Amino acid sequence: MSQVEGIDVEPEKRTWKRFIPAVAGIGIVAVLLFLLLYPVHTAGARDAVRSDAEQQLGSMKNQARVGYAKTNRAPQRLTGPFESGGCAVAPDQLVGKYYRVEDIVLRVDDKRGALRAIPNDPERPVITLTFSWEGGDGTYDPKAR
């Protein structure tokens, strides 16, 4: 090692060895984060698909309840004018990214109706929303095909 006025001018040849523990530590943290967050990501994707159907069904439920309120009888379908048993929904409003809502309003009994969302992917469940005409509260029921 040469010295100029008491200062080392040749850098240490193995300075990279000092960084090995830091790089290994960063790698371990990255792997742990991946392992911890991966299940959350896939669960979030499943929830997004289901919420697509639930949002569509909720919106169509509101339209069906409007039809019920205007005519004082349960509508038969979602499309078409109120006077002929429809709910004034445009056909393109029935289609979502992952699901499509059937253009029929099911009559459960005098106080309740139901709507069904059919998945674009046959591996996903059909989701049925059963709701009350008066209060609007309802339940979502996913069923395998």
N, C-alpha and C positions, 0 to 999 in steps of 0.2 A: 504494500500500500504506500503510495507516495503522499507526501504532505507538502503543502504550500503554506507557509507561515502558520503552522499548527492546525490546518483544516484539511480533512480528508477530501481528496478530489476524486477518488474512485468510489462509485456507489457500491453498496454491498451487493454481491452477485445473487443472493438468494432471498431477496425481499418478498418475492411472491409467496414463499412458504408462510409468511405471517398472515396472509389473507385466506388460507385454506379453512381454518375454523369458521371464519365469518361467512364464506361462501357456502359451506356445509350447513351452517345454521339457517341461512336464508332458504336454502333448498328444502330443509326439513319443515320450516314454517310454511312454505308454499304447498308442499304435499299435504300437510295437516289441514290447511285451509280448504284445499280441494276436497279432501275426504269428508270434511264437516259440512261443506256447503253444497255438494253434489245432490244429496237427497232432498234438500230444500228446493233446489232448482227444479228437479223433476216433479216434485209434489206441486210446485207452483204452476207448472205447465198443465198438469191434470186439473188443477183448480181453475185455470183460465178457460179451459175447454168447457168445463161444467158451468162456469159463470156465464159463458156465452149463451148457453141454452136457457139458464135461469133468467137472464136479462130479457131474452126474446119472449119467453113465456110470461114474465111479469108484465111486459109492455102489452102483449096481446090480451092478457087477462084484463088489464085496464080498459082496453078497447071493447072487450066483450061486456064488461060491466057498464060501460057507457051505452052500448046497444040495449042492454037490459033496462037501464034507467029510462031511456027514451021511449021504448015500446012497451014496457011493463011485462015483457015475456023474454024467455031465454033465447038468445040468437042460435041459429043453426050452423052458421059458418062465419069465418072472419072476413072474407072478401064479400063485396056486394053492398048495396045500400041497406040502411037500417030497416026501411019499409018492407023489404023482401027477406028478412031474416039474417041479414049480414051485419057487419060491424064497421063498414067503410074502411077496411084495411086494404092497402095496395098490395098486390101479389109479391112485389119485390121486398116488402117489409117482413115477409115470412121466412126469408132466407138469411142465415148468418154464416159466419166463417166455418163453424164446425157442425151446426145443426140447422134444420129447417122445421118450422112449426107447421103441423098439419092444418089444412084449411077446413077444420070442422070443430065445432064446439060441442063437447060431449055433455049430456045431461046426466048427472049423478042422481039427483033427486030434485024436489021442488026448490030447495034452498042452495044447492051446490051445482057447479059446473066443473069441467075439466078440459085441459088442453094438453096435447102431446108434442114433444120435440123429437124428431127423428134425426139420428146422427148421419153425417156424410160418410163416416167410417163405420162399416158394419161391426167392428170390434167394440165400439162404444155402446153404452146402454141407451135405451129409449127413456126419456124423462117425462113424467106426467106431473102436471100441476093441477091439484084439486083445490078449488077455492069456493068461498061462499059468495053469493050474489050481493048480499047486503053489506057485509063488512069488508069483503075483499081478502081477508086472511086466508092463507092456503098452505099446502104442504107439497114439497117436491119429492117425487118418488122415482128413483132411477131403477130400471129393470133391464136385465140382459135380454137380448132378442131371443 
